[in-house]
Amino acid sequence: MTSSSSSPATEGAAAVTDRALRIAEQVVYVLACLLLLAGAVVLLGKAAYDLVTGIDEDGVTDTASSMLDTLLLVFVLIELLSAVRVTLTEHKLLAEPFLLVGVIATIKELVVTANEARDKTGEAFDEAAIEIGVLSGLLLVLAVALFLLRRKEREPEEA
Protein backbone atom coordinates (compact mmCIF):
# COMPACT_ATOMS: atom_id res chain seq x y z
CA MET A 1 0.00 0.00 0.00
CA THR A 2 1.17 3.45 -0.83
CA SER A 3 0.37 6.29 1.44
CA SER A 4 -0.08 9.79 0.20
CA SER A 5 -0.10 12.97 2.20
CA SER A 6 -3.14 14.40 0.45
CA SER A 7 -6.35 12.97 -0.81
CA PRO A 8 -7.49 13.09 -4.45
CA ALA A 9 -10.25 15.53 -3.46
CA THR A 10 -7.70 17.90 -1.94
CA GLU A 11 -5.47 17.66 -5.02
CA GLY A 12 -8.50 18.33 -7.26
CA ALA A 13 -9.46 21.38 -5.23
CA ALA A 14 -5.89 22.66 -5.35
CA ALA A 15 -5.81 22.22 -9.15
CA VAL A 16 -9.12 24.07 -9.57
CA THR A 17 -7.94 26.86 -7.26
CA ASP A 18 -4.65 27.12 -9.14
CA ARG A 19 -6.44 27.32 -12.49
CA ALA A 20 -8.87 29.96 -11.19
CA LEU A 21 -6.00 32.07 -9.84
CA ARG A 22 -4.09 31.77 -13.13
CA ILE A 23 -7.16 32.98 -15.04
CA ALA A 24 -7.67 35.84 -12.56
CA GLU A 25 -3.99 36.77 -12.95
CA GLN A 26 -4.34 36.80 -16.74
CA VAL A 27 -7.44 39.01 -16.50
CA VAL A 28 -5.59 41.49 -14.27
CA TYR A 29 -2.65 41.58 -16.68
CA VAL A 30 -4.96 42.19 -19.65
CA LEU A 31 -6.75 44.99 -17.77
CA ALA A 32 -3.38 46.54 -16.86
CA CYS A 33 -2.36 46.37 -20.53
CA LEU A 34 -5.57 48.06 -21.61
CA LEU A 35 -5.14 50.84 -19.05
CA LEU A 36 -1.51 51.42 -20.01
CA LEU A 37 -2.43 51.51 -23.69
CA ALA A 38 -5.35 53.88 -23.08
CA GLY A 39 -3.12 56.16 -21.02
CA ALA A 40 -0.46 56.22 -23.73
CA VAL A 41 -3.03 57.07 -26.43
CA VAL A 42 -4.57 59.84 -24.30
CA LEU A 43 -1.14 61.31 -23.59
CA LEU A 44 -0.25 61.20 -27.29
CA GLY A 45 -3.42 63.16 -28.01
CA LYS A 46 -2.53 65.66 -25.27
CA ALA A 47 0.97 66.09 -26.68
CA ALA A 48 -0.43 66.76 -30.16
CA TYR A 49 -3.02 69.19 -28.79
CA ASP A 50 -0.41 71.03 -26.70
CA LEU A 51 1.88 71.30 -29.72
CA VAL A 52 -0.82 72.83 -31.88
CA THR A 53 -2.28 75.20 -29.29
CA GLY A 54 0.73 75.99 -27.13
CA ILE A 55 3.06 77.62 -29.62
CA ASP A 56 1.09 80.88 -29.71
CA GLU A 57 0.53 80.99 -25.94
CA ASP A 58 3.80 79.74 -24.44
CA GLY A 59 6.33 80.01 -27.23
CA VAL A 60 8.16 77.30 -29.12
CA THR A 61 10.69 76.35 -26.43
CA ASP A 62 8.19 75.93 -23.60
CA THR A 63 5.76 74.07 -25.86
CA ALA A 64 8.48 71.72 -27.09
CA SER A 65 9.63 71.11 -23.51
CA SER A 66 6.09 70.34 -22.38
CA MET A 67 5.54 68.04 -25.35
CA LEU A 68 8.83 66.22 -24.67
CA ASP A 69 7.81 65.77 -21.05
CA THR A 70 4.50 64.24 -22.14
CA LEU A 71 6.13 62.02 -24.78
CA LEU A 72 8.67 60.69 -22.29
CA LEU A 73 5.73 59.72 -20.08
CA VAL A 74 4.23 57.92 -23.09
CA PHE A 75 7.50 56.00 -23.48
CA VAL A 76 7.35 55.02 -19.79
CA LEU A 77 3.81 53.68 -20.26
CA ILE A 78 4.83 51.78 -23.41
CA GLU A 79 7.81 50.19 -21.65
CA LEU A 80 5.55 49.15 -18.78
CA LEU A 81 3.08 47.77 -21.32
CA SER A 82 5.93 45.79 -22.86
CA ALA A 83 6.93 44.46 -19.43
CA VAL A 84 3.37 43.36 -18.67
CA ARG A 85 3.04 41.77 -22.11
CA VAL A 86 6.24 39.77 -21.62
CA THR A 87 5.09 38.72 -18.17
CA LEU A 88 1.75 37.67 -19.62
CA THR A 89 3.20 35.63 -22.49
CA GLU A 90 6.34 34.16 -20.91
CA HIS A 91 5.06 33.87 -17.33
CA LYS A 92 8.20 35.39 -15.88
CA LEU A 93 9.13 38.81 -14.62
CA LEU A 94 12.01 40.50 -16.44
CA ALA A 95 14.11 43.27 -14.94
CA GLU A 96 15.14 44.97 -18.20
CA PRO A 97 11.85 46.76 -19.01
CA PHE A 98 11.74 48.21 -15.50
CA LEU A 99 15.33 49.39 -15.75
CA LEU A 100 14.44 51.04 -19.08
CA VAL A 101 11.48 52.76 -17.41
CA GLY A 102 13.87 54.02 -14.75
CA VAL A 103 16.26 55.33 -17.40
CA ILE A 104 13.46 57.08 -19.30
CA ALA A 105 11.95 58.56 -16.13
CA THR A 106 15.37 59.79 -15.01
CA ILE A 107 16.04 61.39 -18.39
CA LYS A 108 12.59 63.02 -18.23
CA GLU A 109 13.37 64.51 -14.82
CA LEU A 110 16.81 65.64 -15.99
CA VAL A 111 15.30 67.46 -18.96
CA VAL A 112 12.59 69.11 -16.86
CA THR A 113 14.98 70.09 -14.07
CA ALA A 114 17.59 71.47 -16.48
CA ASN A 115 14.91 73.42 -18.33
CA GLU A 116 13.62 74.93 -15.09
CA ALA A 117 17.14 75.62 -13.78
CA ARG A 118 17.94 78.05 -16.58
CA ASP A 119 15.52 80.60 -15.06
CA LYS A 120 16.81 80.23 -11.48
CA THR A 121 19.54 82.10 -9.65
CA GLY A 122 21.30 81.88 -6.32
CA GLU A 123 20.29 79.16 -3.90
CA ALA A 124 17.47 77.88 -6.14
CA PHE A 125 19.99 77.33 -8.94
CA ASP A 126 22.36 75.54 -6.55
CA GLU A 127 19.54 73.19 -5.47
CA ALA A 128 18.66 72.50 -9.11
CA ALA A 129 22.33 71.78 -9.87
CA ILE A 130 22.48 69.30 -6.98
CA GLU A 131 19.29 67.64 -8.22
CA ILE A 132 20.78 67.39 -11.72
CA GLY A 133 23.93 65.82 -10.24
CA VAL A 134 21.93 63.25 -8.25
CA LEU A 135 19.78 62.42 -11.28
CA SER A 136 22.90 62.05 -13.41
CA GLY A 137 24.37 59.66 -10.86
CA LEU A 138 21.14 57.67 -10.80
CA LEU A 139 21.14 57.54 -14.59
CA LEU A 140 24.71 56.23 -14.54
CA VAL A 141 23.81 53.51 -12.01
CA LEU A 142 20.75 52.45 -14.05
CA ALA A 143 22.80 52.40 -17.26
CA VAL A 144 25.48 50.21 -15.65
CA ALA A 145 22.81 47.87 -14.27
CA LEU A 146 21.19 47.64 -17.71
CA PHE A 147 24.57 46.97 -19.33
CA LEU A 148 25.42 44.24 -16.82
CA LEU A 149 22.00 42.64 -17.21
CA ARG A 150 22.28 42.55 -20.99
CA ARG A 151 25.83 41.21 -20.75
CA LYS A 152 24.69 38.44 -18.41
CA GLU A 153 21.82 37.50 -20.76
CA ARG A 154 24.30 37.06 -23.65
CA GLU A 155 26.47 34.64 -21.67
CA PRO A 156 25.81 30.92 -22.06
CA GLU A 157 23.84 29.21 -19.30
CA GLU A 158 25.92 27.71 -16.53
CA ALA A 159 25.54 23.99 -16.10
C-alpha positions in Angstrom: 0.0 0.0 0.0 1.2 3.4 -0.8 0.4 6.3 1.4 -0.1 9.8 0.2 -0.1 13.0 2.2 -3.1 14.4 0.5 -6.3 13.0 -0.8 -7.5 13.1 -4.5 -10.3 15.5 -3.5 -7.7 17.9 -1.9 -5.5 17.7 -5.0 -8.5 18.3 -7.3 -9.5 21.4 -5.2 -5.9 22.7 -5.4 -5.8 22.2 -9.2 -9.1 24.1 -9.6 -7.9 26.9 -7.3 -4.6 27.1 -9.1 -6.4 27.3 -12.5 -8.9 30.0 -11.2 -6.0 32.1 -9.8 -4.1 31.8 -13.1 -7.2 33.0 -15.0 -7.7 35.8 -12.6 -4.0 36.8 -12.9 -4.3 36.8 -16.7 -7.4 39.0 -16.5 -5.6 41.5 -14.3 -2.6 41.6 -16.7 -5.0 42.2 -19.6 -6.8 45.0 -17.8 -3.4 46.5 -16.9 -2.4 46.4 -20.5 -5.6 48.1 -21.6 -5.1 50.8 -19.0 -1.5 51.4 -20.0 -2.4 51.5 -23.7 -5.3 53.9 -23.1 -3.1 56.2 -21.0 -0.5 56.2 -23.7 -3.0 57.1 -26.4 -4.6 59.8 -24.3 -1.1 61.3 -23.6 -0.3 61.2 -27.3 -3.4 63.2 -28.0 -2.5 65.7 -25.3 1.0 66.1 -26.7 -0.4 66.8 -30.2 -3.0 69.2 -28.8 -0.4 71.0 -26.7 1.9 71.3 -29.7 -0.8 72.8 -31.9 -2.3 75.2 -29.3 0.7 76.0 -27.1 3.1 77.6 -29.6 1.1 80.9 -29.7 0.5 81.0 -25.9 3.8 79.7 -24.4 6.3 80.0 -27.2 8.2 77.3 -29.1 10.7 76.4 -26.4 8.2 75.9 -23.6 5.8 74.1 -25.9 8.5 71.7 -27.1 9.6 71.1 -23.5 6.1 70.3 -22.4 5.5 68.0 -25.4 8.8 66.2 -24.7 7.8 65.8 -21.0 4.5 64.2 -22.1 6.1 62.0 -24.8 8.7 60.7 -22.3 5.7 59.7 -20.1 4.2 57.9 -23.1 7.5 56.0 -23.5 7.4 55.0 -19.8 3.8 53.7 -20.3 4.8 51.8 -23.4 7.8 50.2 -21.6 5.5 49.2 -18.8 3.1 47.8 -21.3 5.9 45.8 -22.9 6.9 44.5 -19.4 3.4 43.4 -18.7 3.0 41.8 -22.1 6.2 39.8 -21.6 5.1 38.7 -18.2 1.7 37.7 -19.6 3.2 35.6 -22.5 6.3 34.2 -20.9 5.1 33.9 -17.3 8.2 35.4 -15.9 9.1 38.8 -14.6 12.0 40.5 -16.4 14.1 43.3 -14.9 15.1 45.0 -18.2 11.9 46.8 -19.0 11.7 48.2 -15.5 15.3 49.4 -15.8 14.4 51.0 -19.1 11.5 52.8 -17.4 13.9 54.0 -14.7 16.3 55.3 -17.4 13.5 57.1 -19.3 12.0 58.6 -16.1 15.4 59.8 -15.0 16.0 61.4 -18.4 12.6 63.0 -18.2 13.4 64.5 -14.8 16.8 65.6 -16.0 15.3 67.5 -19.0 12.6 69.1 -16.9 15.0 70.1 -14.1 17.6 71.5 -16.5 14.9 73.4 -18.3 13.6 74.9 -15.1 17.1 75.6 -13.8 17.9 78.1 -16.6 15.5 80.6 -15.1 16.8 80.2 -11.5 19.5 82.1 -9.6 21.3 81.9 -6.3 20.3 79.2 -3.9 17.5 77.9 -6.1 20.0 77.3 -8.9 22.4 75.5 -6.5 19.5 73.2 -5.5 18.7 72.5 -9.1 22.3 71.8 -9.9 22.5 69.3 -7.0 19.3 67.6 -8.2 20.8 67.4 -11.7 23.9 65.8 -10.2 21.9 63.3 -8.3 19.8 62.4 -11.3 22.9 62.0 -13.4 24.4 59.7 -10.9 21.1 57.7 -10.8 21.1 57.5 -14.6 24.7 56.2 -14.5 23.8 53.5 -12.0 20.7 52.5 -14.0 22.8 52.4 -17.3 25.5 50.2 -15.7 22.8 47.9 -14.3 21.2 47.6 -17.7 24.6 47.0 -19.3 25.4 44.2 -16.8 22.0 42.6 -17.2 22.3 42.6 -21.0 25.8 41.2 -20.8 24.7 38.4 -18.4 21.8 37.5 -20.8 24.3 37.1 -23.7 26.5 34.6 -21.7 25.8 30.9 -22.1 23.8 29.2 -19.3 25.9 27.7 -16.5 25.5 24.0 -16.1 
